[in-house]
Amino acid sequence: MRTKIVAGNWKMNKTLAESKALVEAISDKVNGDKLEDTRVIVAPTYVNLTGVLDSTEDSVVEVAAQNMHQEESGAYTGEISGAMLEDIGVELVILGHSERRAYFGETDELLAKKVDLSYKYNLEVIFCFGEELEDRKSGNHFKVVESQLKNALFHLEAEDWRNIILAYEPVWAIGTGETASPEQAQEMHAFIRKIIADKYTQNLADGISILYGGSVKPANAVEIFSKPDVDGGLIGGAALNVDDFVAIVNAI
């Protein structure tokens, strides 16, 4: 059985005190007895990672970094290395988020380097990808998604996929006024699983957790998560509200 996952990306939000209060409130409300096959992850900003890690020491909640640099060290002002993340106890990192691709020009080739480096520092990767609105309207959405995955991940050996969680982000359905239906999410997730199976094996494809990152909220979480190839969500805005995030966790 694939692991169900709800991951909250806090982006550039919350002070240290607010971050600790938020994760402690989430921990208090998440019932560990119901999470045998479900992982709950939060991703605070860099400067709050240590504080949130301390606050989750006895919690089922896991902590991820929002990004890392593709080089091990050097003259990269403002960047964070995999060694630094490993050193403070971080075990997960989000790579390829749509905002990193759009605002910071991250390419598939650069992300392949980041993925490769993650193994050296024992970092499990939540790998994000997805098409823009023009790709969807032109009917190129499957081609774009396939290209993103092949360019960044298909050089990996089969055993390397044990450290990969996929997160499909239909960028066109985030803050655009457009809405992706649960059926559209299922269609893409099934396609993703098929191209992985074609490259590797069906068993490998069936074991990969694929999260949906298209504006999941308490109102739509149950319907989205009921789809057979949707294994959870990468949550943005709703992850900043305790009750909303916990409701989404409970929807799994």
C-alpha positions as CSV (number, residue, x, y, z in Angstrom):
1,M,0.0,0.0,0.0
2,R,1.3,3.5,-0.9
3,T,1.9,5.9,1.9
4,K,-0.6,8.7,2.2
5,I,1.0,12.1,2.7
6,V,-0.2,15.6,3.5
7,A,2.6,18.2,3.3
8,G,2.2,21.8,4.2
9,N,4.4,24.3,2.4
10,W,4.5,27.5,4.5
11,K,6.5,29.4,1.9
12,M,7.7,32.9,3.1
13,N,5.3,33.1,6.0
14,K,5.4,33.0,9.8
15,T,8.0,34.2,12.3
16,L,9.8,31.8,14.5
17,A,7.3,32.1,17.4
18,E,4.4,31.8,14.9
19,S,5.9,28.8,13.3
20,K,6.5,27.0,16.6
21,A,2.9,27.8,17.7
22,L,1.5,26.5,14.4
23,V,3.3,23.2,14.4
24,E,2.6,22.6,18.1
25,A,-1.1,23.2,17.5
26,I,-1.1,20.9,14.5
27,S,0.7,18.2,16.6
28,D,-1.9,18.6,19.3
29,K,-4.8,18.0,16.9
30,V,-3.4,15.2,14.8
31,N,-4.4,11.9,16.2
32,G,-1.4,9.6,15.9
33,D,-3.5,6.5,16.2
34,K,-5.1,7.3,12.9
35,L,-1.8,7.9,11.0
36,E,-0.4,4.4,10.6
37,D,-0.3,4.8,6.8
38,T,-0.2,8.6,6.6
39,R,2.7,11.1,6.9
40,V,2.2,14.7,8.0
41,I,4.9,17.1,6.9
42,V,5.4,20.8,7.3
43,A,8.0,23.0,5.5
44,P,8.8,26.3,7.3
45,T,11.2,28.9,6.0
46,Y,15.0,28.2,6.4
47,V,15.5,30.4,9.5
48,N,12.7,28.6,11.4
49,L,13.8,25.0,10.6
50,T,15.7,24.4,13.8
51,G,12.9,25.8,16.0
52,V,10.2,23.8,14.3
53,L,12.4,20.6,14.5
54,D,12.8,21.2,18.2
55,S,9.0,21.6,18.5
56,T,8.3,18.3,16.7
57,E,10.8,16.2,18.6
58,D,8.1,14.1,20.2
59,S,5.5,14.6,17.4
60,V,4.4,12.5,14.4
61,V,4.8,15.7,12.3
62,E,7.9,15.7,10.0
63,V,9.8,18.8,8.9
64,A,11.0,19.6,5.3
65,A,13.1,22.4,3.9
66,Q,11.6,24.3,1.0
67,N,14.7,24.2,-1.2
68,M,18.5,23.5,-1.3
69,H,21.3,24.6,-3.6
70,Q,22.7,22.3,-6.3
71,E,26.3,22.8,-5.1
72,E,27.8,21.5,-1.9
73,S,29.4,24.7,-0.8
74,G,30.9,27.9,-2.3
75,A,30.3,31.6,-3.1
76,Y,26.5,31.4,-3.3
77,T,25.3,34.2,-1.0
78,G,21.9,33.5,0.5
79,E,21.8,29.8,-0.4
80,I,21.6,26.7,1.8
81,S,23.4,23.4,1.2
82,G,22.4,19.8,1.7
83,A,25.1,19.4,4.3
84,M,23.6,22.3,6.3
85,L,20.2,20.7,6.2
86,E,21.5,17.3,7.2
87,D,23.5,18.8,10.0
88,I,20.5,20.3,11.8
89,G,18.4,17.1,11.4
90,V,16.3,17.9,8.3
91,E,15.5,14.7,6.4
92,L,13.2,16.0,3.6
93,V,13.4,18.8,1.0
94,I,11.0,20.2,-1.5
95,L,12.6,20.6,-5.0
96,G,11.2,22.1,-8.2
97,H,8.3,24.0,-6.7
98,S,6.5,26.0,-9.4
99,E,7.5,29.3,-7.7
100,R,11.1,28.3,-7.8
101,R,10.8,27.5,-11.5
102,A,8.9,30.7,-12.3
103,Y,10.6,33.3,-10.1
104,F,14.1,31.9,-9.9
105,G,14.5,30.2,-13.3
106,E,15.1,26.7,-12.1
107,T,15.3,24.3,-15.0
108,D,14.9,20.5,-15.2
109,E,18.6,20.1,-15.7
110,L,19.4,22.1,-12.6
111,L,16.8,20.2,-10.6
112,A,18.4,16.9,-11.7
113,K,21.6,18.1,-10.0
114,K,19.8,18.9,-6.8
115,V,18.1,15.5,-6.8
116,D,21.4,13.8,-7.3
117,L,23.0,15.8,-4.4
118,S,20.1,15.0,-2.1
119,Y,21.2,11.3,-1.9
120,K,24.6,12.3,-0.5
121,Y,22.9,14.0,2.4
122,N,20.2,11.5,3.1
123,L,17.4,13.8,2.0
124,E,14.1,12.5,0.9
125,V,12.8,14.6,-2.0
126,I,9.3,16.0,-2.6
127,F,9.7,16.7,-6.3
128,C,7.3,19.2,-7.8
129,F,6.3,19.6,-11.4
130,G,3.3,20.7,-13.5
131,E,2.1,22.6,-16.5
132,E,1.2,26.3,-17.0
133,L,-2.2,27.5,-18.2
134,E,-1.1,27.9,-21.8
135,D,0.1,24.3,-21.8
136,R,-3.3,23.1,-20.6
137,K,-5.2,25.2,-23.1
138,S,-3.0,24.1,-26.0
139,G,-3.4,20.4,-25.0
140,N,0.3,20.0,-24.3
141,H,-0.1,19.3,-20.6
142,F,0.8,15.6,-20.8
143,K,3.8,16.3,-23.0
144,V,5.1,19.0,-20.6
145,V,4.7,16.9,-17.5
146,E,6.4,13.9,-19.2
147,S,9.3,16.1,-20.2
148,Q,9.8,17.5,-16.7
149,L,9.9,14.1,-15.2
150,K,12.1,12.5,-17.8
151,N,14.6,15.4,-17.7
152,A,14.9,15.7,-14.0
153,L,14.3,12.1,-12.7
154,F,14.6,9.4,-15.3
155,H,18.4,9.2,-15.1
156,L,17.9,7.7,-11.6
157,E,18.3,4.0,-11.0
158,A,15.1,2.1,-9.9
159,E,16.4,1.8,-6.3
160,D,16.9,5.6,-6.1
161,W,13.1,6.2,-6.3
162,R,12.7,5.0,-2.7
163,N,13.6,8.6,-1.7
164,I,11.3,10.3,-4.2
165,I,7.8,11.7,-3.5
166,L,6.1,13.3,-6.5
167,A,3.9,16.4,-6.2
168,Y,1.9,17.4,-9.3
169,E,1.1,21.1,-9.4
170,P,-1.2,22.2,-12.1
171,V,0.1,25.8,-12.1
172,W,-2.9,27.0,-14.1
173,A,-5.2,26.1,-11.2
174,I,-3.3,28.0,-8.5
175,G,-4.5,31.6,-8.0
176,T,-5.7,32.0,-11.6
177,G,-9.4,31.7,-11.2
178,E,-9.3,28.4,-13.1
179,T,-10.3,25.2,-11.3
180,A,-8.9,21.7,-11.7
181,S,-11.5,19.0,-11.1
182,P,-10.7,15.8,-9.1
183,E,-11.2,14.0,-12.4
184,Q,-8.4,16.1,-14.0
185,A,-6.2,15.4,-11.1
186,Q,-6.8,11.6,-11.4
187,E,-6.2,11.7,-15.1
188,M,-2.8,13.3,-14.7
189,H,-1.8,11.1,-11.8
190,A,-2.7,8.0,-13.7
191,F,-0.6,9.3,-16.7
192,I,2.3,10.0,-14.4
193,R,2.2,6.5,-13.0
194,K,2.0,5.0,-16.5
195,I,5.1,6.8,-17.8
196,I,7.1,5.7,-14.7
197,A,5.9,2.1,-15.2
198,D,6.9,2.3,-18.9
199,K,10.4,3.5,-17.9
200,Y,10.9,1.2,-14.9
201,T,8.3,-1.3,-13.7
202,Q,4.7,-1.4,-12.7
203,N,5.6,-2.4,-9.2
204,L,7.8,0.7,-8.8
205,A,5.2,3.0,-10.3
206,D,2.5,1.5,-8.0
207,G,4.7,2.2,-5.0
208,I,5.3,5.9,-5.6
209,S,3.3,8.4,-3.6
210,I,2.0,11.1,-5.9
211,L,0.6,14.2,-4.2
212,Y,-1.7,16.8,-5.7
213,G,-0.8,20.5,-5.3
214,G,-3.7,22.4,-6.9
215,S,-5.3,24.4,-4.2
216,V,-6.5,21.6,-1.9
217,K,-8.9,22.9,0.8
218,P,-11.1,21.3,3.4
219,A,-14.1,21.7,1.1
220,N,-12.5,19.6,-1.8
221,A,-10.0,17.4,0.0
222,V,-12.2,14.3,0.5
223,E,-13.2,14.2,-3.2
224,I,-9.7,14.8,-4.5
225,F,-8.1,12.3,-2.1
226,S,-10.8,9.6,-3.0
227,K,-9.2,9.3,-6.5
228,P,-7.2,6.1,-6.7
229,D,-4.0,7.6,-8.0
230,V,-4.0,10.7,-5.6
231,D,-2.0,9.8,-2.5
232,G,-2.3,13.1,-0.7
233,G,-1.6,16.8,-1.1
234,L,1.1,19.5,-1.1
235,I,-0.8,22.2,0.6
236,G,-0.1,26.0,0.4
237,G,-2.4,28.6,1.9
238,A,-4.5,26.2,3.9
239,A,-1.4,24.8,5.6
240,L,-1.1,28.1,7.5
241,N,-4.4,27.6,9.3
242,V,-4.4,24.9,12.0
243,D,-8.1,23.9,11.6
244,D,-7.9,23.9,7.8
245,F,-4.7,21.8,7.6
246,V,-5.9,19.3,10.2
247,A,-9.2,19.0,8.3
248,I,-7.2,18.1,5.2
249,V,-5.1,15.6,7.1
250,N,-8.3,14.0,8.4
251,A,-9.7,13.9,4.8
252,I,-7.0,11.3,4.0
